[in-house]
Amino acid sequence: VYGWHNLTCPDFLTQEAPTFRKDARRYEAGTPNLLGLAGLSAALKMIQEVGVQAITDELLRKRKWFVPKLLTKGFKVLHSETTENQIGGMISIFSDSRDMRALHTALLKQKIVSSIRSDSSGRSYLRFSPHYYNTDEELSRILNCL
């Protein structure tokens, strides 16, 4: 088990390969994430209440109307033609004519959370991760800001 006690991590930075301490601390992982476990328990209960299939159906519904609207705005959507049994809720867009990083910054100023990703060629993508609890109005707001 890895933890903040048993690994050497200068300035608490991640390393390519974890290095255990040389003394007995190597066997003491550190503080268990009790708050995280409580949150995980609550999240799992909520998923059980809503239902995995209901969440799946809602994510697919959102994707089915959101992706075509992104395409009409001139964006390219990564894997836009993937079959339903191979897609998830995350949607990554790019444009050859727009600066994705600048767009990401502009969206943040509008309190719209997205993330910026890059591929090995250096192309930047704007990624949205809507979930079942996000409303259609929230997704429409993204479209209006784009």
Phi and psi in degrees as a GROMACS rama.xvg file:
@    title "Ramachandran Plot"
@    xaxis  label "Phi"
@    yaxis  label "Psi"
@TYPE xy
-90.6894  145.781  TYR-2
-162.622  178.541  GLY-3
-76.713  -12.6759  TRP-4
-88.2657  -39.419  HIS-5
-95.269  -5.73715  ASN-6
-109.026  146.126  LEU-7
-86.9552  125.21  THR-8
-145.548  89.0255  CYS-9
-54.55  130.224  PRO-10
58.2397  22.0538  ASP-11
57.1443  35.4224  PHE-12
-97.1081  147.609  LEU-13
-70.4397  151.081  THR-14
-122.551  159.446  GLN-15
-57.8552  -48.0519  GLU-16
-128.209  127.344  ALA-17
-64.3089  139.106  PRO-18
-120.312  119.261  THR-19
-76.8915  150.892  PHE-20
-63.8595  157.196  ARG-21
-85.0054  -18.4024  LYS-22
-98.2885  -166.663  ASP-23
-65.2361  -17.6171  ALA-24
-62.3028  -17.1564  ARG-25
-60.3854  -20.0951  ARG-26
-97.6703  0.950726  TYR-27
-114.276  104.205  GLU-28
-68.2277  -33.5985  ALA-29
124.983  -158.369  GLY-30
-75.8429  125.335  THR-31
-66.44  147.341  PRO-32
-83.2358  72.4735  ASN-33
-64.7658  -39.6043  LEU-34
-63.7946  -41.1108  LEU-35
-62.9952  -38.6778  GLY-36
-66.2766  -38.4702  LEU-37
-64.8984  -41.7987  ALA-38
-64.9201  -40.6504  GLY-39
-61.7168  -43.1477  LEU-40
-60.5407  -45.5576  SER-41
-64.0942  -40.1608  ALA-42
-65.1933  -41.3175  ALA-43
-65.7957  -37.8696  LEU-44
-63.5913  -41.2887  LYS-45
-64.7726  -41.7297  MET-46
-61.7155  -40.682  ILE-47
-64.7476  -38.9969  GLN-48
-66.1245  -45.0857  GLU-49
-74.4762  -41.441  VAL-50
99.8689  130.738  GLY-51
-60.9917  -42.2872  VAL-52
-65.5489  -38.2606  GLN-53
-63.9978  -39.7572  ALA-54
-64.9909  -45.6189  ILE-55
-58.42  -47.9821  THR-56
-60.5048  -40.9547  ASP-57
-69.0159  -40.1757  GLU-58
-63.777  -42.1985  LEU-59
-65.656  -40.3739  LEU-60
-60.2519  -46.5129  ARG-61
-62.4423  -45.0623  LYS-62
-61.5148  -39.1452  ARG-63
-62.5591  -31.8206  LYS-64
-98.5652  -25.9224  TRP-65
-75.1081  -45.1723  PHE-66
-60.4957  -48.7975  VAL-67
-59.2519  -34.85  PRO-68
-68.0887  -36.8676  LYS-69
-64.4173  -40.5857  LEU-70
-63.3499  -39.7386  LEU-71
-69.1415  -20.3527  THR-72
-85.0534  3.53839  LYS-73
92.9283  5.21516  GLY-74
-87.2515  151.949  PHE-75
-97.5411  136.422  LYS-76
-109.767  122.363  VAL-77
-60.6089  126.889  LEU-78
58.2328  40.881  HIS-79
-66.9966  -21.4788  SER-80
-106.766  19.9206  GLU-81
-70.779  146.213  THR-82
-70.7957  156.447  THR-83
-56.9007  -35.0647  GLU-84
-79.688  3.22562  ASN-85
-123.37  7.29108  GLN-86
-112.914  162.924  ILE-87
-128.793  -164.967  GLY-88
-82.2561  -22.6516  GLY-89
-71.5896  138.634  MET-90
-129.903  120.649  ILE-91
-111.756  130.515  SER-92
-122.922  157.001  ILE-93
-150.873  166.585  PHE-94
-148.73  136.615  SER-95
-75.9072  -16.4115  ASP-96
-107.449  -2.84568  SER-97
-124.689  147.851  ARG-98
-83.5953  106.449  ASP-99
-64.8373  -35.5266  MET-100
-67.1483  -40.9502  ARG-101
-65.9817  -38.8898  ALA-102
-64.8604  -40.2411  LEU-103
-58.5043  -45.8239  HIS-104
-63.2083  -42.1132  THR-105
-63.9901  -39.3283  ALA-106
-66.4268  -39.5782  LEU-107
-59.4165  -38.637  LEU-108
-63.7173  -25.254  LYS-109
-92.8431  9.93891  GLN-110
62.4904  35.5945  LYS-111
-107.592  120.145  ILE-112
-90.4334  127.041  VAL-113
-144.944  178.913  SER-114
-132.142  156.27  SER-115
-107.018  133.781  ILE-116
-130.95  155.67  ARG-117
-132.385  148.113  SER-118
-97.394  -177.862  ASP-119
-66.8824  -18.9679  SER-120
-85.3798  -7.81975  SER-121
96.9005  -2.27681  GLY-122
-67.426  135.239  ARG-123
-96.2217  141.585  SER-124
-123.377  144.655  TYR-125
-100.268  125.282  LEU-126
-115.414  130.183  ARG-127
-109.338  144.515  PHE-128
-128.929  63.5833  SER-129
-66.287  147.935  PRO-130
-124.704  -179.496  HIS-131
-62.0598  -26.6386  TYR-132
-85.3728  -10.3061  TYR-133
-73.6738  143.466  ASN-134
-91.7458  160.151  THR-135
-61.0204  -34.458  ASP-136
-62.6817  -38.1627  GLU-137
-65.2128  -40.9385  GLU-138
-68.4475  -37.231  LEU-139
-63.3474  -36.4001  SER-140
-62.3454  -39.9899  ARG-141
-59.3522  -48.171  ILE-142
-59.9199  -40.5974  LEU-143
-64.6691  -35.3094  ASN-144
-78.5062  -21.1478  CYS-145
